[in-house]
């Protein structure tokens, strides 16, 4: 794994900050535009950097929020198959479950939440919206 040069990291971080602020303000078009600009500035191979997890999570979370589920799944799937993750990285599994949840595929959501839950011993739900934990608990 390589360290992304700080000037590139800062530029991408700034674009994601703008994107999430736009999302928060209801400007989905600007949010998508800035997040995709950030993603395209992220050099290849995207899954071989020290910041891979945070940048991948950032764009997939934004895509989930605007309903671009197929794009979010594609990026998360590439991350999951990249060999970049450690056995204890539950975040991408949880994120995949949340994408399925938001698109209404509750069977797949439960499966991915369960994988994340096993790895994290329940900690994956701590800083997440309560609706995910409520749903997961109801499935038992």
C-alpha positions in Angstrom: 0.0 0.0 0.0 1.3 3.4 -1.0 0.8 6.8 0.7 -1.1 9.2 -1.5 0.8 12.5 -1.9 -0.6 15.0 0.6 -1.4 17.7 -2.0 -3.6 15.2 -4.0 -5.2 13.9 -0.7 -6.0 17.5 0.4 -7.5 18.3 -3.0 -9.7 15.2 -3.0 -10.7 15.8 0.6 -11.8 19.4 -0.2 -13.9 18.2 -3.1 -15.6 15.6 -0.9 -16.3 18.2 1.8 -17.9 20.4 -0.9 -19.9 17.4 -2.1 -21.2 16.5 1.3 -22.1 20.1 2.1 -24.0 20.3 -1.1 -25.8 17.0 -0.3 -26.7 18.4 3.2 -28.1 21.5 1.5 -30.2 19.5 -0.9 -28.1 20.2 -4.0 -27.7 16.6 -5.2 -26.5 17.7 -8.7 -23.5 19.7 -7.2 -22.9 16.8 -4.7 -22.6 14.3 -7.5 -20.5 16.6 -9.6 -18.0 17.3 -6.9 -17.8 13.7 -5.6 -17.2 12.4 -9.1 -14.5 15.1 -9.7 -12.8 13.9 -6.5 -13.1 10.2 -7.5 -11.5 10.9 -10.9 -8.6 12.8 -9.3 -8.0 9.7 -7.1 -5.1 8.0 -9.0 -5.1 4.4 -10.3 -4.9 1.9 -8.9 -7.6 3.3 -6.7 -7.5 0.3 -4.4 -3.8 0.5 -3.5 -3.5 3.7 -1.4 -3.5 4.4 2.3 -6.7 6.5 1.8 -8.5 3.9 -0.3 -11.0 3.0 2.4 -12.0 6.5 3.3 -12.3 7.8 -0.3 -14.2 4.6 -1.4 -16.5 5.0 1.5 -17.1 8.6 0.8 -18.2 8.2 -2.8 -20.3 5.1 -2.1 -22.0 6.8 0.8 -22.9 9.8 -1.4 -24.1 7.6 -4.2 -26.3 5.7 -1.7 -27.8 9.0 -0.5 -28.7 10.1 -4.0 -30.0 6.7 -5.1 -27.1 5.7 -7.4 -27.1 2.2 -6.0 -25.6 0.4 -9.0 -22.6 2.8 -9.0 -22.2 2.4 -5.3 -22.3 -1.4 -5.5 -19.8 -1.4 -8.4 -17.2 0.6 -6.4 -17.7 -1.4 -3.2 -17.5 -4.7 -5.1 -14.2 -3.6 -6.6 -12.9 -2.7 -3.2 -14.1 -6.0 -1.7 -12.3 -8.0 -4.5 -9.2 -5.8 -4.5 -7.3 -7.5 -1.7 -6.9 -4.2 0.0 -9.0 -5.0 3.1 -8.0 -6.7 6.3 -10.1 -9.4 7.9 -11.3 -6.9 10.5 -12.5 -4.3 8.0 -16.2 -4.4 8.6 -17.0 -0.9 7.3 -17.3 -1.8 3.6 -19.5 -4.8 4.4 -21.8 -2.6 6.5 -21.9 0.0 3.7 -22.9 -2.6 1.2 -25.7 -3.7 3.5 -26.8 -0.1 3.9 -26.9 0.4 0.1 -29.1 -2.7 -0.2 -31.3 -1.4 2.7 -31.8 1.9 1.0 -32.7 0.4 -2.3 -35.2 -1.9 -0.6 -33.5 -5.2 -1.0 -33.9 -6.2 2.7 -32.8 -9.8 2.3 -29.4 -8.8 0.9 -29.2 -5.9 3.5 -29.6 -8.4 6.3 -26.9 -10.7 4.9 -24.3 -7.9 4.6 -25.2 -6.4 8.0 -24.8 -9.8 9.5 -21.3 -10.2 8.0 -20.3 -6.8 9.3 -21.8 -7.6 12.7 -19.9 -10.8 13.1 -16.6 -9.1 12.3 -17.2 -6.1 14.5 -19.1 -7.9 17.3 -21.9 -5.4 17.0 -19.7 -2.2 16.9 -20.6 -1.6 13.2 -24.0 -0.2 14.2 -22.7 2.2 16.9 -22.2 5.4 14.8 -24.7 4.6 12.1 -28.4 5.7 11.8 -30.5 3.7 14.3 -32.8 2.5 11.5 -30.2 -0.1 10.4 -29.8 -1.6 13.9 -33.6 -1.6 14.4 -34.0 -3.5 11.1 -31.2 -5.9 11.9 -32.6 -6.7 15.3 -36.0 -7.3 13.9 -34.6 -9.9 11.5 -33.4 -12.2 14.2 
